[in-house]
Amino acid sequence: MQALLLEQQDGKTLASVQTLDESRLPEGDVTVDVHWSSLNYKDALAITGKGKIIRNFPMIPGIDFAGTVRTSEDPRFHAGQEVLLTGWGVGENHWGGLAEQARVKGDWLVAMPQGLDARKAMIIGTAGFTAMLCVMALEDAGVRPQDGEIVVTGASGGVGSTAVALLHKLGYQVVAVSGRESTHEYLKSLGASRVLPRDEFAESRPLEKQVWLGQLTPLATKCWQKCWRK
């Protein structure tokens, strides 16, 4: 099988596409033929070695994947079944999805939901899954579209941009915050009613007037603290 393998040499992370024997796959009770995997920010940090993401080497990155079951010792899954995986430390301490095959625990897999295929599932990916969990948390807290604006910081990233689109689709008024002016029109096309520059949140005061009903923040930053004070 072909795989992107990360190795460490003299403290540096080396990435290369290699042909590996299936016998090298880690322990697990389900082997999956990987059809699609999304490239996440965490994967980029792992591949470049700029983040302390990888726990042990060699490692195949890829924190999510979708594909078809090749073999299974787990009665919940059968050969030919479409499945997906996000999280569980895959791509960090267990070989991940940037390979033609993956072997994982059945507990980590989810049967492909009706209406999705492997490609669509990975277009949504871990970022989309995370964004939807955030939106559901707002709904569970009783935040309704008619009650006020929702501010989304880091809005041009994977989680943020998906959250903007989801919230707009559900009828919320979305204020997007981005540090890059070049993304403002893109965010409006996703449904943001207005876009604020990140610089507007540079100064922080102990307590300010409430402006937004809710906040969705992929990363905890000074901008996040400023939003909370509003």
Secondary structure, DSSP 8 states (H G I E B T S, - for coil): -EEEEEEEETTEEEEEEEE--GGGS-S-SEEEEEEE----HHHHHHHHT-SS--SSSSB---SEEEEEEEEESSTT--TT-EEEEE-TTBTTTB--SSBSEEEE-GGG-EE--TT--HHHHHHHHHHHHHHHHHHHHHHHTT--GGG-EEEESSTTSHHHHHHHHHHHHTT-EEEEEES-GGGHHHHHHHT-SEEEEGGGGSS--S------SEEE-SS--HHHHHHHH-
